[in-house]
Amino acid sequence: MAKHIAVVIQEDPRKSHRPVEALRIALGLSAGSHNTTVVLLGEAACLLGDETDEILDIEILEKYLPSIKQLEIQFILQNIDNQVVIQDGFCVKRESAETISSFKSMDCTLVF
């Protein structure tokens, strides 16, 4: 039975290896029968941005981004004033912090 899973990434990928690893995990979950949504909070949004030079593990990230686009993984980004410019081809929805914090319909949430 397919589960609704949220992968919440809140760490800065320029300071930690965890955000790229979390995105890899989300990709693996999406490849199965699970309905996976990735929530990018704060600086984690730069994982999908045009400026990726400072991201740790950028070579790993670049390897997985085409598959993420192809699988049309749903991303939710926090709607903030200073928004990161997102690369074309990703399924991105911007939501308020209140909406993001009220996720109730998920069977499982992984937070990184």
N, C-alpha and C positions, 0 to 999 in steps of 0.2 A: 504494500500500500504506500503510495506516494505521500511524503510528508512535506509540510510547508516549513522551510528553514530560512532563518535570517542569519547572515554572517555580518557582524558589526565590526568595522575596522575604525579604531579611534586613535591609533598611534601614528606618529609622523614617519613616513617611509624614508625620510632623509636622515633619521636618527636611529631607526630600529629596523631589523630584518623581518620582524613579525608581520608587518602589513603585506609584504609580497608573499610570504608563506600563507597567510590567511586567504589571499586571493587565489593561490594555488589550490587550497583546500576547497574553496567555494567552487572552483572549476571542476574539481573531482566530484563534488556533490551534485552539480548541475548535469554532469555527463550521465548520471543515473536517472532514475524516475522521480527524483525529488524536485519540488518547485523551490528554487533557491533565489533569494533576494539578498543583494549585498548593500549594506548601508555604510556610506563613507562619511565620517564625521571630521570636521576640522581640516587639518592638513592632510588627512588620508586621501582627500579628493585629488591630490596631485598624482595619484597612481594612474589616473586616466587623462592627465593633463598633457599639454604640448611640451612643457618644460620638464624633462625627466632626467636631466644630467646629474642631479645631486641625489637621486634615489639610490639607496643601497640595494644591491642585487638587481640592478637594472637589466643585466643580461638575462636573468631568469624571467623578469617581468616581460621583456620584449618577446621572449619565447612563447609565453602564454596568452598575450593580448589578442592575437588573431583568432585563437580558439574561443576566447571569451566573446569576441564580436560575433563569430559564427553561431555560437549557441544562443545568442541574444539574451545573455544573463541580465536580469533587471537590476539596475543600480538606483539607489535613492541617496541623494546628496542633500546636506543641510543647506537651506536657502539662506545665505548670508550676504552681507554687503560686498565683501571682497571675494568674489567667486573666481575659482580657477577656470581657465578656458579648457574645455574638454575636447579631446580628439573626436573627429567624426566617426560614426559607426557604432557607438555604444548606446544602449537603451537606458537613458538617464531621465530620472524624474526628480525635481527639486521640491522639497517639503520643508515646512516649518519645524522648529525644534519640538514644539508641542505635538505635532502629528507623528513625528518619528518616535517620540517617547511613549506614544499610546499604542504601539503595536501589540495587539492582543490575539491576532488570528494565527500566530506561528506555533507550530508544534515544538520547535526547538530553536534556540538562539545561541550562537557562538560569538563570544566577544573577544576581540584582540586589541 
